[in-house]
Amino acid sequence: MRVPSLRAGLIWGALALAIAVPVALAMTSPFLAWRPVVYTAAGFAGIAAMGVLLVQPLLAAGLLPGLPLRPGRQVHRWLGLLLLGLVVAHVGGFWLTSAPDVIDALLFASPTPFSPWGVVAMWAVFAAAALALLRDRLQIAPRIWRLAHTALALVIVVGSVVHALLIEGTMEPWSKAALCLLALGALAKALLDLRVWLLLRRRNARERSRASG
Amino acid sequence: MTPNPSTRRDLLAHGLAGAALFAAAPALILPARAQGLAPTPTMRGGANNYLPGAPIVSRIGGGGFLMTGTVRRAGDGAPLSGIRIQIWAHTTEGREEDRHSHGATLTAADGSFRLDMPQIIPIFGQPHGHLAYEGAGFKTVFLRPIMASARDKTLSAHFVLEPA
């Protein structure tokens, strides 16, 4: 019993640090003194969303101690809703601070190279949420659901990571890079554990046999 | 570029020649083009939070940060004096849309301008300033230069204006 609980403590502790350290360092940014409260809140909503992106794949694959697949995915659903709220707060807060800059970003006409990555990730979050809400009503086949959700997760994580890394803002660069790398690593680990590529391979095999037969 | 290169060597040779021509193109085109200087295009996002008619000031707020630049005429590149340039940014003293973050200055005889303003702070992910030329003689141009580092104490932007 002792060894597993030590391991569990280490994993949860590392996860807490990976999220808390970037947030804490961002709170010490000198830029904060010169920013409107709404803008600051919008920025921290983005940082929190990056934290959620680190946790989500771990939950989806049942990799967190004490949260195996089934309860893990229940928490994953709630965190997905939280992510949706954080993205809305992130974009909405910036809109309140400077609407023209956000409109430029949403129309892919922004001078900032990080904006389109964030906007694409935002739409992917909306699509993932819509798909999750409509999954039962539209009776989406499990395989299609998994393929679509996995593809959207890839777009969300990769888009958000590039978005975050290109921004010069309140986040401390090294802790930001670490959080981004960990989020990518968590996604890769989950995809490998869940063997998502089998979804593609099976369809290809079926199509090939259909084509030949 | 070349119809159906038959060998890998052909492809490489033609490809390289093409690349060399492409690289040399700006040098070939520029002198040929109406005695030279092309007008500065408006930058994406340059006009965001623009407030027309900012007053001419000796300094925006408390100062401590220097915005500099030049204004020249398209074509012959002649320096333009007495041109009104409007400047605004997110600084230690206010947001871009705050009226007190805006100010204007006039270019000197050599076409240069400089305006003391508060320290620019990164906003929307990039430390940047905004400059505008809007007037009767030339076409309107909005610039949005980016600082190499958020710690920089100066930033410059250069206008080449096209007669209206």
Boltz contact constraints between the chains, C-beta under 6 A:
constraints:
  - contact:
      token1: [A, 31]
      token2: [B, 121]
      max_distance: 6.0
  - contact:
      token1: [A, 34]
      token2: [B, 92]
      max_distance: 6.0
  - contact:
      token1: [A, 34]
      token2: [B, 121]
      max_distance: 6.0
  - contact:
      token1: [A, 100]
      token2: [B, 48]
      max_distance: 6.0
  - contact:
      token1: [A, 101]
      token2: [B, 48]
      max_distance: 6.0
  - contact:
      token1: [A, 101]
      token2: [B, 124]
      max_distance: 6.0
  - contact:
      token1: [A, 104]
      token2: [B, 45]
      max_distance: 6.0
  - contact:
      token1: [A, 111]
      token2: [B, 44]
      max_distance: 6.0
  - contact:
      token1: [A, 111]
      token2: [B, 45]
      max_distance: 6.0
  - contact:
      token1: [A, 111]
      token2: [B, 144]
      max_distance: 6.0
  - contact:
      token1: [A, 112]
      token2: [B, 125]
      max_distance: 6.0
  - contact:
      token1: [A, 112]
      token2: [B, 126]
      max_distance: 6.0
  - contact:
      token1: [A, 114]
      token2: [B, 125]
      max_distance: 6.0
  - contact:
      token1: [A, 167]
      token2: [B, 125]
      max_distance: 6.0
  - contact:
      token1: [A, 168]
      token2: [B, 122]
      max_distance: 6.0
  - contact:
      token1: [A, 168]
      token2: [B, 125]
      max_distance: 6.0
  - contact:
      token1: [A, 168]
      token2: [B, 126]
      max_distance: 6.0
  - contact:
      token1: [A, 169]
      token2: [B, 125]
      max_distance: 6.0
